């Protein structure tokens, strides 16, 4: 996996799918994760650490409303 896509809830899925579609169009290996920064902080931290260990070169993160997810991942 070269790219990890994180979004905060299922309601963000349609927006983040656009990024996934472009990656797929160019043959870029990616994996998407739905993890809330507010409700699952420990799981988010653990998952980000794991994708980094697995060799992810890019992380795309987005969320609606409060949009804490990108900042927490950074």
C-alpha positions, 0 to 999 in steps of 0.5 A, a space after each residue: 500500500 502506497 497511500 492510506 486514506 482516512 476519513 472520520 465517518 461513513 458520511 464522509 465516504 462519498 467525498 473521500 471516494 473521489 480521491 480513491 477513484 483518482 488513485 485507482 485510475 492511475 493504478 496507485 495502491 491504496 487502502 481506506 480507513 473510517 476512524 473518528 478522531 473524536 470517538 476512537 483516538 487510540 485506534 486512530 493512533 495505532 492504525 496510523 503507526 501501522 500504516 507508516 510501518 507498512 510503508 505508506 508513502 502518503 496519507 490523505 485525511 479528511 472529515 466533516 464538521 469539526 474536521 479534527 482528523 487531519 490535524 490529529 494524524 499530522 
